[in-house]
Amino acid sequence: MSRDVIVNEKLAFGTIELSSGSKKEEQGARDLSHVSPPTQMDAGNIPTGKSGTRREESSAPSGVLTWGATTSQKLPLQIDLKDEEDGKEQKLRRNPVRERRTPARYRANLAIEGSNPKGSREHHEPQTYQEAVSGEENELWQKNMDKEMHSLLENDTWELVERPEGVKPIPMKWVYKIKRDAQGNIEQYKSRLVAKGFLQKQGVDFEEVYTPVSKHTTLKALLAIVAQQDLELHQLDVKTTFLNGELEEEIYMQQPQGYEQGGPNIVCRLLKTLYGLRQAPQAWHRCLKKVLENLEFVASSADVALFRGTIDNEIVWLLVWVDDILVAAQGEERVAKVKAHLTAKFDVRDLGPATYFLGMELSRDREASSLKLTQKKLMGELINRYGLAYARARLVPQAAGEKLRKEGEPLDMVRFPYSECVGSLLYLSVCTRPDIAQAVGVLACYMAGPTIVHWEAALGVVCYLVGTANYGLTFGGNSETLVGYCDADYAGDLDSRRSTTGYVFLMFGGAVSWSSRLQPTVAVSTVEAEYLSVGQAMKEALWFRKLGEDLGLELGHVQIYCNNQGAIQLLKHPIASQRSKYIDVIHHFARERVARKEVNFVFCRTEDMKADILTKALALGKFKKCRKEISIE
């Protein structure tokens, strides 16, 4: 079967004049160095529309490339030419190089970051010392560095000595940051001198590095108590935090850039910890704990970053997150006493009533005894980062019945920041948005090898946040101290057939703890899947019993609702049968705790199971019902 082929012979056998000028480039002439060779036809047998014809050998003048050679061999059309000006050889290809472009529906709109650095809007954060002292805002940064140096010298952080023989001092670096409030307004310019602690050697420069920070669950539990009991809640910021820790090891550091004294052999022998040192956080925690113990504050047995003390016969709580401290107490006079004691020991900045903590906004309605915790600023940044500010909002984070699998077209992780997107969503789901925990948990399973379908699903969760950016957790307005719900989605993961455990604990009406994750083993029945979820919820309930003692709550036995009668019967009665003996012994500790009346499991209908939102994608009606019941609004 033959077909008539019509070819423009002027294009097929035209000549291309090589010119060293830039005039043709300005007119859009193609660069011959980017012309691709033919792939399917002979270089010398280019179709002309006439059968049996061939372009005869042409005698083109020097400097002119003629297409249509007389040879019948399959050779790529590459000819070495001498440029008239530089005499360099060029390899020419017939077709232009294909320009690969990101499909519009997958393209993350980084316009905001393109014109301004991430998170800085119109103000630039320098990356080096030279950039800071030579930029447009060099006076502000220089003034801030002088302030930092004054704090370091006033605190006797180091002494200048001759570098000991055989000692290699640790390098240092200036780090610059623009701090903003909840509305994105600039609060202050901050310059920090940081030691490059990643060059330290364990056993030589440091031993232990672990330092505790408060759990998000503890924070939410404390906020629930603050809302219910109408307590005062204030925030403190400790300046130059790590400079207060005592250094036990002998460490030498290079002199700060821009503030060198003496000759090249003069180095800093550190007397106190410095930002960047591996042991600095632990040294600061030891120092703070010692100061608080002098004020008769005791660390919680459930969370060592929560301190409890008594002032004027009333309980006062301090929640510590490195250099940020929350003070909760009945009456401002007790809060003032704590502030005065800490101010006498450290350089403390009083931020007044807490409104913004760890990227979360706190808003209170004291008449209604309620407190709302949101992350509107972070959600706005996330939505704008991926160009979805004007996208159509989704009603649910994941459609009911939508199942993801490993198979699919691999995603280009260089162009599409899948890990970054899922990581941002994870932080939101841990802090204030349990309604997206299930969808984000599924996406996190594919971090190692995401596909295009996974990327679309991640952007779908972001689109859900577009319409719910103002949503958050609300505490107060409910007298029920603590209640839990646990559920499981049997064999819901299509790749491994593992089940998903979901549980949520509510304190005074608001969710304070939740989890949505795959079970470590494959359950072979719904009873086993529910029983394993009961075990996980049991662990959290026992931890809450310890925390409740330090929060002044009389929890008694914690009540947990489950919608599987088989799992409840296994908890209450030691039944041994072929259907139950394969359940791992590690999960039977739940039966012991039930017998000791520390936890009580109660049956509830599936329609009333609030943890259902954490196990699988739900239909719109059930999703909204569960979301409202865990106080997300």
Buried (B, 14 or more C-beta within 10 A) or exposed (E): EEEEEEEEBEEBBEBBEBEEEEEEEEEEEEEBEEBBBBEEEBBBBBEBEEEEEBBEEEEEEEEEBBBBBEEEEEEBBEBEBEEEEEEEEBEBBBEEEEEEEEEEEBEBBBEBBEEEBEBBBEBBBBEEBEBBBEBEBEEBBBEBBEEBBEBBEEBEBBEEEEBEEEEEBBBBBBBBBBEBEBEEEEEEBBBBBBBBBEEBEEEEBBEEBEBBBBBBBBBBBBBBBBBBBEBBBBBBBBEBBBBBBEBEBEBBBBBBBBEEEEEEEBBBBBBBBBBBBBBBBBBBBBBBBEBBEEBEBBBBEBBBBBBBBEBEEEBBBBBBBBBBBBBBBBBEEBBBBBBEBBBEBBBBEEBEEBBBBBBBBBEBEEEEBBBBBBBBBBBBBBBBBBBBEEBEEBEBBBBEEBEBEBEBEEBBBEEBBBBBBBEBBBBBBBBBBBBBBBBBBBBBBBEEEBBBBBBEBBBBBBBBBBEBBEBBBBBBBBEEBBBBBBBBBBBBBEEEEBBBBBBBBBBBBBBBBBBBBBBEBBBBBBBBBBBBBBBBBBEBBBBBBEBBBBBEBEBEBBBBBBBBEBBBEBBEEEEEEEBBEEBEEEBBEBBEBBEEEBBBBEEBEEEEBBBBBBBBBBEEEBBBBBBEBBBBE
